[in-house]
Amino acid sequence: MFIEAIKIRILAKSGNKYGRYLNFLVDNKISEVNMIFGKNTLGKSTLIESIVYGLNGEAIYGKKQREIINFKLLLRKFMDERIEHAEIYLQLQSNGNRVVVLRDAIDNNEPVIVFKKVSLEEHDTGKTLDDRAKGKDFYKINKDKNIIGNQTYQEFLFSFLEMKPIRKVSEDSEEEDDTKEERLIFYIQNLLPLFVVPQEAWTDIQATNPKYEIADVKKTAFEFLLGLSNADVAKYRHSLDFYNSQLRQKVNSLKDLQEVVQLLSHDKSKQVDVEIRDKKNEVIGLQKKILEMEKGNRVVDNVLTEIRTKYRHMTMVAKRHEESLELLEAEISQYQYYITKIESDIEKNDKLKTAKKLIGILPIETCPRCLNDVNIKEEEELSSGCCDLCGSELQNVNNTVQTLHYLLDELKDFKRLMGKKEDAKKEIANKLFLARLELKELRKTMDSYEDQLKPQSMEQYNYFSREVGRIENKIKELEKDKEVLKKYENITKEKDKIALKIKELKKSIKDAKASEDTDKEKLGSFEEEFKDILFKLDFLKDGFDTDKVDNLDKSIKDKGKKNISVITRIYEQIKIDREDYYPKIEGVNLYNITSSSGLIRIILSYYLALLKTCLIFGDSTNHPYFLVLDEPRQQNLDLDTFNQFLDELYQLKEEFPKQLQIIVASSEEGNIKDEDIRLYLNKINNKLIKEITDA
């Protein structure tokens, strides 16, 4: 993407108009190297801020983002005017597609207007652009909640740059509808810090990168820009974190419900349905008997016989539960014995291994055969596992290790089995408790009928009536049990569904890392380009802190790497860390051993190397191929290094003609070519913001 032109248009309450128009095209072709030159306070940073704001990147300014471009203050301070309205216009071109973006510079929540297939002229306004454009679209800055299809300016920029943005993975595992796009979880402002360096950002690589939902946002930004396979992993990890959290909640809910479920007489809602049906049929049967008795008909039904039959059945059930409990307790006791024994064996194994190592390194000063002095190298002997005297393998060291692994596996299995038995014991204990309650109730009923001396018919009528009431209450209790069980079953299904989704996401992460060979090639190229540019910028020229380097040198020597000079081998040892992609030496961040000027050389080399690497690998990366740097010269950078940096820009221009764009705002010209100074600011008559007239 190229920034072909920019216009700042400010309307004062007096009716006067102020601003600036700047074109980056030369003979209607893009200029690769561009300098905005001028001393401080003339407006260079305001121009850079306007470009960033036009690209929806104000978030990279942190707390300052609400007043990223304070035109109100500028107008009052330098023009003695009060502001009415302000706008930023950007002419952008990507792969032959040209648009002009119009963004309100006062209200940053106002929709952005994108004019299609039109060029920005010096006297243009929104109306004149509308008259000439082939079409226009409106894009909101923020997406409305629960409204599908209203594309935001962020989404337009990704589409314009032909980048596939990182979106949230669909939470509905059953829907595989590619037309349904989830919301963004990674934004343009997360990429900008790798090719736009504001004046406040020369303190670190990606000094400010707004954090949203992706934890390792700086790492993800680098991977996305360079087109590494891990870039897609970010969205899967984001969803994985969400589903892991959901899974924990479901598991905790199941644990809470399980204590209630274990006290119920059934463990499936379908079983409850069957019993409810049987109870209702039983009530119907009893009501028929009561109706017959009310009609005066004799019902032959021995009440006590039926109750005693139920009592005997429940007694047998309780006895079976008691026997099961005794058996489970015996098994648990046996498992505990085995676990204790294995833990003891592991402790003995550890002592045995230590003893064998000690025996293997006993100091032998004289060879028992030739009586010559021998030198035992204990460290090598321990690492190789072989006797330093005869070269034979130390006895049973490997076997000892194998035995330890076997014991640990066995311990894990026994603990798992004992856990299952303890769960079973808890379940049986709850069933025994319910059986004993039922027995108590039946005993009470039998005693009640045995104590009452009534005619058999009255006894039967009383019993049937009470049974109808008792069974109806039981049905109500079963209905409540059913609701609890259904809730438990639904949560179980949801848990299983989430577990399946987690499994799919882990597979997706594995698949996303499939092209690691290409990743290695890209990272290797980036590392070489970074070191090459760093060397050309003379990194070691006042570029390191002697005390810090000496400490690093000492730490290397302490590790056994003697006679190594960090200073002479510093370039050779620089590596791009494959975890966070920062330049390091022996695991120490490179900027931790540098002076302030050395840090600027690192940052410049990093961004230039990233741009060059992405140009080399072309379409397999996501770099827009432009770089904006605000005042690198002011950051303790000497003039020689600044000129070498400019030479690197011209070298890139020569290697990749008309493929890149670099904009440098600087208060030092250096050896920049005159034709590459796009804007020459001065205090007398050419500050950035000046009075303008619209044709």
N, C-alpha and C positions, 0 to 999 in steps of 0.2 A: 504494500500500500504506500502511496505517495501523498504527501500534503502539498498540493499544487498552489494553493493560495489561502490567505487568511484575511479577514476583515473584522475590525472592531468598530462598532457603530454605537455612539452614545448620544442620547438626546437630553439636553438640559431643560429645566423648567422655563428658561428664557426663550426657548425655541432654537438656540444655537446647537450645532451638531459637532461632535468631536470623535476622534478615533484614528484608525490607521488601516491602510490596505497594503498588503505585501504579497508579491507574486514570486514563487520559487521556480517558475519555468523560464528557461532560456531558449529562445527560438522555438517556443512551444514544446520543448523537451525538458524532462526533469533534470535539475542540477544535482549531482551526487553530493558535493561538498558545499555547505552553506554556512556562512558566519553572520551572526547578528553582533555587530561591534559597537561598543560605546562604554563610557565610564559608568561608575555606579550611579544609581538613582535616576537613570534616564529611561528605564522601562524595559530592559531586556527580559528580566524575570516575569514581568507582566505579560509579555508576548508568549513566553513558554507556558505560563499558567493558562493563558487563553487557549492555546493549542490543547493542553491537557483537559481543560474544561469542555472544549468542543468534542472531545473523545469520551466524555462521561467518566473522567478519571480523577475527579476532585477528591475522592476518598484517600488517594495516596498522600495527601497533605495532612492527614490525621485530624487533629482538633481544629486546624485552620480551615478545613474544607468548607465550612459554612460561609466564609468570606474569602474564598480562594482568590477572587479578583475584586478588590475593594474599589470599584470605580467611583463610588460615592465619595470616599476620602480623596482620591486622586483629583476629582473634579473640583472639590472644595479647596484643596490645598494649592493646586497649580492654576486653576482657571477662575477661582472665586465664583463657582457656579453650583447650583443644586441639581441633582440628577433627577430625571423623569423616567428614563428607560435606557436599557443597554442590551446589545445583542452581539453574539459571536457568530461569524460565518466561516465555515471551513470548506474548501474545495478539495475533495478526496478522489483518488483514482486507484482502482485495484483491478488488475487483469483486464484493462481496457474499459472498465465500467466507471463512469464519472458521475459524481453527485455533488451537490452543495448542501451542507448541513447548516441549519439555522437554529441556534439555541439561545433562549432567554438568559441574559447574564445577571439578572436581578433575582428572579424566582427560579431556583434550580429544580423545582418540581414541575415546571411548565412543560408540556409536550414538545418534542423536537420535530421540526419540519425538515424533511429530506426532499430536495428538488432533484428530479432525474434528468440526466443527459443535458446538462447546462453548465456553462462556465461562469465563474464569479468575476465580475468587472468591478472597477474601483468605485463607481457611483451606484452600484446595485443596492436595492432594498428588497424586502420580502415580496413586495408587489411586483417589481420589475422582474425578479426571478420567476415569479408565478406566471407572468405573461410569456416568458421565453421557454420555460421548462416543458419537457415532454409529459411530465406528470409529477405528482407530489404525494407523499405519504406522511402521516402523523404517527409518532411513536411516543408512548408514555415513558417516563423515566422509571417509575415503579409499577409493577404488575398489580392489577386489582385482584383481590382475593376471590377465589371460587368462580372466576370468569375465565373460561377457556377460549383461547384464540386471540386475545388482545396482545399482540407482539410488542415487546419493549424495545427501546433504543439499543439496549445491550444486545438483544437477539438480532437486531438489524446489523449491528457492527460485526458480529460473528459471521452472519450470512454474507455480508459484503466482503469480508476478508477470506471467505470460503473456508472457515474453520468450523469443525463440528464441536460445539461447546460441551462441557461436562455437565450433565443433568442428573437430577436425582433418579435413581432406579425406581421403577414402578413398584408400589407396595402390593399390588394385586397380582399374586403369582399365577392366577388362573387366566389373566388377560395377557395375551401376547400381541396386542394391537400396536403396530409400529406407528400408526397415525396419531396415537395419543402421546404427546410429548410432555414429560414432567418438567417441573420448574428448574431453572439454573441453580447450581450450587457453587459455581466458579465464574468469575466475571472478568470483563476487560480490565478493570482496575487491578486485578490480581496479576495480569500480564505486564501492564505498563512499567512496573519497577525494573524490568529486565531490558527495556529499551528507551526509557525516559528517566533521566536523573535530574531532579530539581536541585536548586542550590542548597537546600537543607538535607539532601540525601547522600552527601559524600562521606558519611560516617561508616558505611558498611555496604556490602553487596545486598541489594534489595532492602535498603535501610528501613523503608516503611512499606509493608504489604498488608492491606486490610484483611483481617481475619473474619470469616463468616462461619460456614459450617464445616469446612475442611480443615482438619487440625494442622497438617504439615503443608500449609499453603505455599510457602516459599519453595519447598521441594517440588510440589505439584506444578507450580508455575514454570520452573526450569524444565521439568519432564514434558510438560505440555508444549512449551515453545520449541524444544529440541525434537519433539515427536517421539519420545521414548515410550516403550510399551507400558511402563508403569503409570503413564498419565491416565489411562482408562481405569487403572486399579483404584484411583482416588474415589471415583463414584461408587465402586463396589464396596470399598472400605467404609464409606459414609453410610451406605445402606446396611452394611454388616454391623456397624456400631448400633444402628437403630434397632435392628432385629435382635441382636444380642441383649439389648436392654429390654425389649418386649418379652424375650424368652425368660429372662430372669424374673420379670413380673408375673408371668404365667406360672412358672415353677413355684414361686412364693405363694401365689393364690391357691395352687393345688395342695401345697403343704398345709395351708390353713384349713382348707376344706376336708383334707384327708382325715383329720382327727374327728370331724363330725361324721363323715361317711363310714368310718370304721365302727361307729356306734349304731349304725342302721342295720336292720335285719337283712337287707339286700345290698348288693353292690352294683346292680344294673337297673336302669329305669324300666327296661322291658320286663324284668322280673316283678317289679312293683305293679306294672300294668296287669300282669297275669294274676297277682294276688288280689288286686282291687276288683278285678272281674269275678274271681272266686268268692270274695267277700260279699259282693253285691248279689250273687246267686244264692249265697247262704242266707242273706237277709230276706230275699224273696221267699225262700223255703220256709223260714221261721214265721214270716208274716202269714203264709198260707196255713200253717199249723195253728197260729193264734186265731185266725178267722174261723177255722173248723171248730175250735174249742168254744168260741163265742156263739156259734150256731148250736152248740150242745152236743156236737159229735165227739166221740172218745178218740183221743190220739194215743197210740201205743208208742211210747218213747221213754225209755229209762234214762232220766237226766243224769243221775250219778254215774251210771255205767259209761256214758259218753265222756264225762269229765275225767273219770279215772283213766280211760283209754288215752286221752290227750296227755294226762299227767305222766303215764308210763312212757309214752313216746318222747316227751320232752326230757324225762329223766335219762333215757338212753342217749339222746342228743347231747345233754350236758356231760354224760360220762365219756362219750367219744371226744368231746372237746378237752376234757381233763386229761385223757390219755394222750391226745395230740400234744398238749402243753408239756407233759412230762417227757415225751420223746424229743420235742424241740429243745427243751432245757438241757437234756443229755447231749444232744448234738452240738449245741452252742458251747457247752462246757468242753466238749472234745475239740472243737475248732479253736477255742481259746488256748487249750493245752498245746496244740500244734503251732499256733501263732507265737506263743511264748518260747517254744523250743526253737523255732526258726530264728526269732530275734536273738536268742542266745547263740545259735550257730553263726549268724552274721557277725556278731561281736567276736566270736572265736576266730572266724575267717579273717577278719580285719587284723587281729593280733598276729595270726599265722603269717599273713602276707608281709606285715612289718618285720617279723622275725626273719623271714626268708630273705628279705632285702638286706637286712643287717648282716646275715650270714654271708650273703653274696658279696659284700664289700668289706669283709674282714681284712685288715691291713697285712698283706704278705710281703715281706721285704726281700726274701731270698727264694729263688726258684728251687724247689725240693729235688730237682734232677741234676741241674748243672751248678747250683749254688751261686749263680750270678744274681746281682741286685735286679729287682723288677719294680716297675712303676705302675701302680694301679690307678687308673683314671675312673674315679667313682661315679662322676656325673654321666660320663659316656656309658658306663656299665649299666646304670639305672635306666637310661633312656633307651639303650639297645636291647636290654634284657639278656645280654650275653656276658659270660665271664671274661674279664679283661686279661686273665692269666692264660687260659687255655682256649678261649674263643667259643667254648660250648655254651649252649643256652642255659640260663639259670634255671635250676630245677623247679618245676611246678608253678612258676610265676603265672603263666597263662592259664594253667588249670585252676589256679586259685581265683583268678579273675572270672573265669567261666562259672566256677562254683558260686561265686558271689552273685552273678547275674541270675543264676538259676534260683538261688535262695530268695532274692528280691522278687522275682516273678511269682514264686510259690507263696510268699508272704502276701503279695497283692491279691492272689486268687483266694486264699483262705479268708482274708479280711472281707472280700466281696461276698463270699459264700456265707460268712457269719452274719454280715449285714442283712442278707436275704432272709436268713433263718430268724433273726431278731424281728424283722418286719412281719414275718409269718406268725411269730409268737404273739406279737401285739394284736394282730388281727384275730387270732383264735381266742385270746384273752377277752377281747370285746364281745365275741360271739358267746363265750361262756357266761359273761356278765348278763347278756340279754336273755340267755336260756334260764339262768337262775331267777331273773325277775319274773319270767313267764311261769316258772314252777311255783314261785311264791304266790302269784296271783291265783293259779289253779288250786293250790292248797287252801287258800283262803276261801275260795268259792265252795270247795268240797266241804270244808268245816262248817260253812254257813248253812248248807243244805242238810248236812247230817244232824245239826243241832236243832233245826226247825221241824216240828211235828205237825205236818199239814196233810190234808188229803193229797193223793198223788196228782190229781188234776190241777189243784191250786199250785202245787209245787212246780208242775210243768209250765203252767201259764206264767207264773212269776219268772221262771228261768228263761222262757222264750222271750218275754218282754225285755228282761235285762240284757239278754244276748243281742237283741236287735239294737238296743242303745249302745252296747259295748262295741259291736261290729261297726256301726255307723261312725263312732268316734275313731275306731281303728282305721276306717277308710279315709277319714280326714287327715289322720296322722300320716298315712301312706301317701296321700296327695302331697303333703309337705315334704316327705322324704323324696318323692319323685322330683319335685322342683330342685331340691339340693343335688340329687344325682344328675339331673339334666344339666344343671350349671357346671357340675364337676366334669361331665362328659364333654360339654361344649368347650370348656377351657382346655381339656385334654386334646380335643381336635385342633383347636387354635394353636396349642403348643406344638403339636406334631406338624402342622402346616408351616409354622415359623421355623422349626428345625429343618424342614425340607428346603425352605427358602435359603436358610443359612448355608446348607450343603451346596445348593446351586450357586450361591454367590462365591463360595470358596473355589468352586470349579471355574467360575468366570474369572476370578483373580488369577488362577493358575493358567488359564487359557490366554489371558491378557499379557502374561509374561513370556509368551511363546517365542517372540522375536528378539531374544536376548543377544544373539550374535550381532544383529544390526545395532543394538544399543551399545554394545562394546566398541564397535567400530566408530560410532558417533562420539562417544565419550573419549575414546583414545585420540581421535582427531582434535576434539576440543581441548584436551589436555596439552597436546603438542603445540597447538596454535596459541594457547594461553602462555605457555612457557616461552615460546618464540617471541611474542610481543613483549612480554615482561622483560626478557633479556635485552631487547632493542630499546626499551624505555629505561635501561640501566637501573634496574631495581636495587642493586647493591650500592648505588651511589647515594649515600645518606639515607638508604632505604631500610635500615634495620637498627634495632636497639641492641647495642653491644652486650649489655648485661643480660638481656633476655636470651640472646644467642649463646652466650657463655653458659647460662643455666641449661639450655637445651643440649649443648655440647656435653656438659657434665652428665645429664640424664642418659644420653646415648652411651657414654663410656661406662656408666654404672650398669648398663644392660650387657656389658661385655664386648661392645664394639669399640675396641681401643684403636688409637692412632687414626681417628677419623676427624677431619676438620670440617665442621659444618659450613664454614664460609666458602671453602673451595668446592664443596659438593652440593651447595644449596640448590642450584638449578636442577641438578640431577635428581635430587630427592623430592622435589615438589611433585605432589600428586593431587589429582582431583578426587576427593573422597566420594566413593560410590554410594554412600548413604545420604549425605546432605549436600553433595556437589560443591563443597567449599574447598579452596586450595589449601593443602596442608603439608607439613613436613614432620615425618615420624608421628603422625596423628595429632600434631599441634597446628591449630589454625595459623596460616601464614601471616595474617595481619597482627597476630599476638606478639610477633618478634620484630615488628617493623616500627619505624618512626611514622609521623603523620604524613610525610611526603611519600613514604613507601606504600602506605595504605592507598593513596590516590593512584599510584602506579598500578597497584593490584586491581583496583576497581575499573580503571580504564582498560587494562589488558583483558579483564574478564568479559566486559561488555563487547569489546571489539572482537575477541575470540569467539564469543557466542554468535555474533552477527556473521562472522566469516564462516564458521562451521555450518550454520543454517543455510548460507548461500551455497556452500559446497554440496550439501545433501538435498538442496532444492525442495521439491514438492513433498518430501517425506517429513518436513518440519512445518511448524506453524508460525515462524517468525514473519512479521510484516515487512522486514528488510528496511526499517528506518530506525534511526538512533537520534535522540534529542538529549543534549548535554548542556546544562546551565552552569557556566562559570567554573570549568575544571582548573583554569589557570589560577584562580584565587585561592585554591585549596592547598597552599604551601608547595606548589609545583614550580620548580625552577624553569627558566625560559628555555634552556636546552632540551629538557624533557618534553616541554610543551611543543616545541618545534618538531621533535621526533614523533610525538603523537600525531601532529598534523601530517607528517610524512607518511605515517601508517594509513591515514585516511586516504591520501592520494594513491597509495599502493593498492588499497581496496578498490578505489575507483578504477584503477587501471586493470585490475584482475576481473572485476565484475561491472563492466560499463553499462550504465542505464538500468541497473538492477537494484540499486540501493539509494537511500537518501539519508544524509547525516546533517543535522542542524546543531551548530555550536554557538551558544551565547557567550561572548567573551569580552573582557575589558583589555585584553592584550591581542594584538594582531598576529604576532609571531611571523612565520614565513608563509602565511596564507596568501594565495594569489588574489590580486585586486578584483578580478572578475567574479570571485567567489564570495565577496562580501555583499550579501543581499540587502543589508540595511546598515547605514552608517549613522549612528545617533550622536548628537552633540548637544551641549547645554544651551547654545545660543538660539538656534532656530529649528532644531530637529529632534525634539523629544518624541518618544513613542506616541503619546496621546497629543494630538494637535487638532485645531479647528478644521473642519472639512465642509464641503458643500456638495449636496446631492444634485445631480443634473435633473 
